[in-house]
Every structure is written in C-alpha cells, then in structure tokens.
Amino acid sequence: MKIKKLGHCCLVIEIDGKRIMTDPSFLDYGGESTLERNISAILITHEHADHLHIETLKQILQYNQNAIVITNTSVGKLLNEAGIKYVKVEDGESYDLNGVILAGFGDMHAQIYEDYGQVQNTGYMINALCYPGDSFNLPNARVDILALPVLGPWMKMKDAIDYAKELKPRVCFPVHDAPLKPFATFIYKIPENFLSKVGIEFKKLELGKEEEL
C-alpha cells in the first residue's frame, strides 16, 4: 500500500492501481490536492471545513471525472446542493472499488462540548487501513495501518494512544495535525514513545511524498 499525505487529513492511498483520496479541504498546507490525477474515489468523513471544502472538491473532480465520491447522508445534503454526485456508505455499509473494499463504521463526530460541532462522522476502512475521521470509533475489522488523529479540540493525546493500542495496528501515522508548527513537533514523540513499547510503529509521513507502508 502506498500513501501520500497531502496535509491534515487529506491522503492519497494507492492499492492495486486504485487511488483513493480522503477529506480534501483548504487545509492541505502545500499538499496541492487539486493537482492529483487518476483518483478513483474520494472519501469524505464529515462536513467540517477542515475535511470538506466544496470548491476544492469541485476542482479535484474537474480533473478526475471518473472519481466516485463516497460519504454519508449529512455530507450528501451539501453535495446535493452543490450538484455533486455521490455514493452513500455509512456505518455497516461497504463499497467494492474493483477489489478494494471501502467499509463505513461509526456515526458521530467525537464530542467537543455539549452539542457544539456535533455532526455525522463516518470512519472508513480501506482494506486494512483504518481512517476514523474525527472520532475514536472502533471498526469491526482487523487493522494493519491506522491514520491516527493526534491534535484537535475534540480529543486528548491519551485517547489517541489508547485507541491505537486497542486496534493494535502494525504501523500508524499522524493525521489531524495541520495546526502543529515546526517548533511543536516534539508532540509526535509522545505517541511514538508509548506505542513503540507495545510493538506499534509510529511513523510521521513527509508531506507530498509517497511512502510504502
């Protein structure tokens, strides 16, 4: 499996020639998601602006006209308004992308405070890669690779580490980290330290570089 991190939660995951993009937004921070070509599917977990930017999505689809957008009912309402076609895949549902199984799990965004920011959030298993969006919901599947959120108003680092330990992936890499500045990258050392003790590799991906995991 090849993975290119374009920034924050925008990834391009390549499996057997299929290229799957996750959560394109205006927070790509130099990842240039609109320059990506030969995209087979675009997964959108929820409607928050750091995961969905309609104009960016339209630009991506302009150059990837055969790409299938996969998301949930809540995001689908916004896509309908924008005239963008999509396939609904939610908790317990799956889509076979020519041999790559995209399976939805979970239904709600993790709580920030009371009902602030509470929207539908669907995590996705991409074969054996787990991409949970903004939640620590558990997929009913074996996880080999985990895209692990490490920073956000809805989470604690403790929860991220415990989530990874419960899923027991072979390797995980950080996402949901766009606000981290270079002087603050010591934060990555926290999950790396604790996860390495239980045999889980924590690997920070270089932006824009395709890596084999």
C-alpha positions as a LaTeX table, in Angstrom:
\begin{tabular}{lrrr}
\hline
Residue & $x$ (\AA) & $y$ (\AA) & $z$ (\AA) \\
\hline
Met1 & 0.00 & 0.00 & 0.00 \\
Lys2 & 1.33 & 3.44 & $-0.98$ \\
Ile3 & 0.28 & 6.51 & 0.98 \\
Lys4 & 0.88 & 10.17 & 0.20 \\
Lys5 & $-0.08$ & 12.67 & 2.87 \\
Leu6 & $-1.13$ & 15.99 & 1.37 \\
Gly7 & $-1.82$ & 17.63 & 4.72 \\
His8 & $-4.03$ & 17.47 & 7.82 \\
Cys9 & $-6.44$ & 14.65 & 6.87 \\
Cys10 & $-6.04$ & 14.65 & 3.11 \\
Leu11 & $-4.35$ & 11.45 & 1.96 \\
Val12 & $-3.95$ & 9.61 & $-1.33$ \\
Ile13 & $-3.90$ & 5.86 & $-0.74$ \\
Glu14 & $-2.92$ & 3.61 & $-3.64$ \\
Ile15 & $-3.84$ & $-0.07$ & $-3.65$ \\
Asp16 & $-3.53$ & $-2.26$ & $-6.76$ \\
Gly17 & $-3.67$ & 0.76 & $-9.06$ \\
Lys18 & $-6.70$ & 2.34 & $-7.35$ \\
Arg19 & $-6.04$ & 5.78 & $-5.87$ \\
Ile20 & $-8.31$ & 6.87 & $-3.01$ \\
Met21 & $-8.29$ & 10.40 & $-1.60$ \\
Thr22 & $-9.59$ & 11.30 & 1.85 \\
Asp23 & $-11.10$ & 14.56 & 3.11 \\
Pro24 & $-9.82$ & 17.22 & 0.70 \\
Ser25 & $-10.02$ & 20.68 & 2.28 \\
Phe26 & $-8.48$ & 24.12 & 2.21 \\
Leu27 & $-6.10$ & 22.96 & 4.97 \\
Asp28 & $-3.87$ & 20.86 & 2.73 \\
Tyr29 & $-0.95$ & 23.18 & 3.62 \\
Gly30 & 1.04 & 22.77 & 0.44 \\
Gly31 & $-0.19$ & 19.30 & $-0.40$ \\
Glu32 & $-1.83$ & 20.53 & $-3.62$ \\
Ser33 & $-4.73$ & 18.07 & $-3.68$ \\
Thr34 & $-6.12$ & 19.74 & $-6.80$ \\
Leu35 & $-3.04$ & 18.63 & $-8.74$ \\
Glu36 & $-3.64$ & 14.94 & $-8.09$ \\
Arg37 & $-4.68$ & 12.86 & $-11.09$ \\
Asn38 & $-6.08$ & 9.36 & $-11.67$ \\
Ile39 & $-8.10$ & 9.46 & $-8.46$ \\
Ser40 & $-10.54$ & 6.54 & $-8.30$ \\
Ala41 & $-12.56$ & 7.56 & $-5.22$ \\
Ile42 & $-12.83$ & 10.41 & $-2.74$ \\
Leu43 & $-13.91$ & 9.61 & 0.84 \\
Ile44 & $-15.43$ & 12.38 & 2.95 \\
Thr45 & $-15.96$ & 11.60 & 6.63 \\
His46 & $-17.91$ & 14.69 & 7.69 \\
Glu47 & $-18.83$ & 18.25 & 6.83 \\
His48 & $-16.44$ & 20.34 & 8.94 \\
Ala49 & $-14.38$ & 22.73 & 6.83 \\
Asp50 & $-11.05$ & 21.07 & 7.62 \\
His51 & $-12.41$ & 17.88 & 5.99 \\
Leu52 & $-14.68$ & 19.19 & 3.26 \\
His53 & $-14.23$ & 22.23 & 1.03 \\
Ile54 & $-16.73$ & 22.22 & $-1.81$ \\
Glu55 & $-14.72$ & 24.39 & $-4.21$ \\
Thr56 & $-11.60$ & 22.28 & $-3.71$ \\
Leu57 & $-13.64$ & 19.14 & $-4.28$ \\
Lys58 & $-15.05$ & 20.57 & $-7.49$ \\
Gln59 & $-11.54$ & 21.33 & $-8.76$ \\
Ile60 & $-10.38$ & 17.80 & $-7.99$ \\
Leu61 & $-13.38$ & 16.32 & $-9.80$ \\
Gln62 & $-12.76$ & 18.57 & $-12.80$ \\
Tyr63 & $-9.54$ & 16.68 & $-13.48$ \\
Asn64 & $-10.71$ & 13.30 & $-12.14$ \\
Gln65 & $-14.10$ & 12.99 & $-13.79$ \\
Asn66 & $-14.34$ & 9.23 & $-13.22$ \\
Ala67 & $-13.73$ & 9.54 & $-9.48$ \\
Ile68 & $-16.55$ & 8.34 & $-7.20$ \\
Val69 & $-17.34$ & 10.47 & $-4.15$ \\
Ile70 & $-18.23$ & 8.34 & $-1.13$ \\
Thr71 & $-19.70$ & 9.84 & 2.03 \\
Asn72 & $-22.64$ & 9.87 & 4.44 \\
Thr73 & $-26.13$ & 11.37 & 4.46 \\
Ser74 & $-25.15$ & 14.61 & 6.21 \\
Val75 & $-22.37$ & 15.48 & 3.77 \\
Gly76 & $-24.56$ & 14.22 & 0.95 \\
Lys77 & $-27.07$ & 17.02 & 1.57 \\
Leu78 & $-24.33$ & 19.60 & 0.97 \\
Leu79 & $-23.15$ & 17.78 & $-2.13$ \\
Asn80 & $-26.69$ & 17.70 & $-3.47$ \\
Glu81 & $-26.87$ & 21.48 & $-3.09$ \\
Ala82 & $-23.59$ & 21.79 & $-4.99$ \\
Gly83 & $-24.69$ & 19.42 & $-7.75$ \\
Ile84 & $-22.05$ & 16.80 & $-6.91$ \\
Lys85 & $-22.99$ & 13.14 & $-7.26$ \\
Tyr86 & $-22.01$ & 10.71 & $-4.53$ \\
Val87 & $-22.45$ & 7.17 & $-3.22$ \\
Lys88 & $-23.69$ & 6.80 & 0.35 \\
Val89 & $-21.62$ & 4.46 & 2.53 \\
Glu90 & $-22.30$ & 4.66 & 6.26 \\
Asp91 & $-21.85$ & 2.54 & 9.38 \\
Gly92 & $-22.09$ & $-1.15$ & 8.48 \\
Glu93 & $-22.14$ & $-0.50$ & 4.72 \\
Ser94 & $-19.39$ & $-1.10$ & 2.17 \\
Tyr95 & $-18.46$ & $-0.41$ & $-1.43$ \\
Asp96 & $-16.32$ & $-2.64$ & $-3.63$ \\
Leu97 & $-13.98$ & $-0.43$ & $-5.66$ \\
Asn98 & $-12.77$ & $-3.06$ & $-8.11$ \\
Gly99 & $-11.38$ & $-5.25$ & $-5.36$ \\
Val100 & $-10.61$ & $-2.54$ & $-2.78$ \\
Ile101 & $-13.24$ & $-2.69$ & $-0.03$ \\
Leu102 & $-14.33$ & 0.64 & 1.45 \\
Ala103 & $-16.30$ & $-0.05$ & 4.62 \\
Gly104 & $-18.01$ & 2.57 & 6.79 \\
Phe105 & $-18.02$ & 2.50 & 10.59 \\
Gly106 & $-19.28$ & 4.79 & 13.35 \\
Asp107 & $-21.84$ & 7.55 & 13.02 \\
Met108 & $-21.00$ & 10.63 & 15.11 \\
His109 & $-18.20$ & 13.15 & 15.47 \\
Ala110 & $-16.45$ & 12.98 & 18.84 \\
Gln111 & $-17.88$ & 15.46 & 21.32 \\
Ile112 & $-16.19$ & 18.84 & 21.58 \\
Tyr113 & $-18.50$ & 20.42 & 24.16 \\
Glu114 & $-22.21$ & 19.77 & 24.61 \\
Asp115 & $-23.67$ & 19.78 & 21.08 \\
Tyr116 & $-21.12$ & 22.14 & 19.54 \\
Gly117 & $-19.81$ & 20.71 & 16.27 \\
Gln118 & $-21.85$ & 17.54 & 16.61 \\
Val119 & $-22.33$ & 16.18 & 13.10 \\
Gln120 & $-22.47$ & 12.81 & 11.44 \\
Asn121 & $-18.99$ & 11.33 & 11.05 \\
Thr122 & $-18.33$ & 8.11 & 9.16 \\
Gly123 & $-14.95$ & 6.44 & 9.51 \\
Tyr124 & $-13.72$ & 4.21 & 6.69 \\
Met125 & $-11.74$ & 1.02 & 6.46 \\
Ile126 & $-9.82$ & 0.97 & 3.18 \\
Asn127 & $-8.98$ & $-2.72$ & 3.01 \\
Ala128 & $-6.92$ & $-3.00$ & 6.22 \\
Leu129 & $-6.23$ & 0.74 & 6.66 \\
Cys130 & $-8.35$ & 2.49 & 9.27 \\
Tyr131 & $-9.24$ & 6.15 & 8.71 \\
Pro132 & $-11.64$ & 7.19 & 11.51 \\
Gly133 & $-12.22$ & 10.84 & 10.67 \\
Asp134 & $-12.91$ & 12.86 & 13.83 \\
Ser135 & $-13.72$ & 10.02 & 16.17 \\
Phe136 & $-12.25$ & 7.09 & 18.00 \\
Asn137 & $-14.99$ & 4.71 & 16.94 \\
Leu138 & $-13.92$ & 1.11 & 16.58 \\
Pro139 & $-14.23$ & $-0.68$ & 13.25 \\
Asn140 & $-15.33$ & $-4.28$ & 13.25 \\
Ala141 & $-12.22$ & $-5.29$ & 11.34 \\
Arg142 & $-8.56$ & $-6.16$ & 11.65 \\
Val143 & $-6.44$ & $-3.03$ & 11.33 \\
Asp144 & $-2.97$ & $-3.20$ & 9.79 \\
Ile145 & $-2.41$ & 0.54 & 9.24 \\
Leu146 & $-4.00$ & 3.34 & 11.26 \\
Ala147 & $-4.34$ & 7.01 & 10.33 \\
Leu148 & $-4.23$ & 8.33 & 13.90 \\
Pro149 & $-5.63$ & 11.78 & 14.84 \\
Val150 & $-3.19$ & 13.49 & 17.18 \\
Leu151 & $-4.46$ & 17.04 & 17.70 \\
Gly152 & $-7.90$ & 18.63 & 17.94 \\
Pro153 & $-10.44$ & 20.29 & 20.24 \\
Trp154 & $-12.34$ & 17.01 & 20.44 \\
Met155 & $-9.54$ & 14.80 & 21.70 \\
Lys156 & $-6.81$ & 14.12 & 24.25 \\
Met157 & $-3.48$ & 12.54 & 23.35 \\
Lys158 & $-4.30$ & 9.85 & 25.92 \\
Asp159 & $-7.36$ & 8.88 & 23.89 \\
Ala160 & $-5.33$ & 8.69 & 20.68 \\
Ile161 & $-2.72$ & 6.42 & 22.26 \\
Asp162 & $-5.34$ & 4.18 & 23.86 \\
Tyr163 & $-7.20$ & 3.97 & 20.52 \\
Ala164 & $-4.08$ & 2.78 & 18.74 \\
Lys165 & $-3.30$ & 0.30 & 21.50 \\
Glu166 & $-6.81$ & $-1.14$ & 21.30 \\
Leu167 & $-6.69$ & $-1.53$ & 17.49 \\
Lys168 & $-3.13$ & $-2.94$ & 17.55 \\
Pro169 & $-2.07$ & $-1.90$ & 14.02 \\
Arg170 & 1.32 & $-2.84$ & 12.65 \\
Val171 & 2.01 & 0.84 & 11.95 \\
Cys172 & 0.23 & 4.14 & 12.44 \\
Phe173 & 0.88 & 7.66 & 11.21 \\
Pro174 & $-0.40$ & 11.04 & 12.43 \\
Val175 & $-3.27$ & 12.96 & 10.85 \\
His176 & $-5.41$ & 15.88 & 12.01 \\
Asp177 & $-2.23$ & 17.80 & 12.77 \\
Ala178 & $-2.20$ & 20.83 & 10.44 \\
Pro179 & $-2.03$ & 23.41 & 13.29 \\
Leu180 & 1.25 & 21.94 & 14.56 \\
Lys181 & 4.15 & 24.28 & 13.82 \\
Pro182 & 7.77 & 23.10 & 13.40 \\
Phe183 & 8.71 & 24.14 & 16.93 \\
Ala184 & 5.93 & 21.93 & 18.31 \\
Thr185 & 6.73 & 18.68 & 16.52 \\
Phe186 & 8.02 & 17.26 & 19.80 \\
Ile187 & 4.36 & 16.37 & 20.35 \\
Tyr188 & 4.80 & 13.46 & 17.93 \\
Lys189 & 7.31 & 11.96 & 20.36 \\
Ile190 & 4.54 & 11.28 & 22.88 \\
Pro191 & 2.60 & 8.64 & 20.89 \\
Glu192 & 5.83 & 7.37 & 19.34 \\
Asn193 & 7.28 & 6.68 & 22.78 \\
Phe194 & 4.28 & 4.85 & 24.22 \\
Leu195 & 3.25 & 2.93 & 21.10 \\
Ser196 & 6.76 & 1.64 & 20.42 \\
Lys197 & 6.64 & $-0.05$ & 23.84 \\
Val198 & 3.76 & $-2.24$ & 22.65 \\
Gly199 & 5.22 & $-3.01$ & 19.24 \\
Ile200 & 3.33 & $-0.41$ & 17.17 \\
Glu201 & 5.44 & 1.63 & 14.79 \\
Phe202 & 4.58 & 5.36 & 14.74 \\
Lys203 & 5.73 & 6.94 & 11.50 \\
Lys204 & 5.42 & 10.63 & 10.63 \\
Leu205 & 4.86 & 10.98 & 6.88 \\
Glu206 & 6.62 & 13.66 & 4.88 \\
Leu207 & 4.11 & 15.91 & 3.17 \\
Gly208 & 3.75 & 15.28 & $-0.54$ \\
Lys209 & 5.99 & 12.20 & $-0.53$ \\
Glu210 & 4.55 & 8.81 & $-1.49$ \\
Glu211 & 5.58 & 6.18 & 1.02 \\
Glu212 & 5.14 & 2.41 & 1.16 \\
Leu213 & 3.60 & 1.11 & 4.38 \\
\hline
\end{tabular}
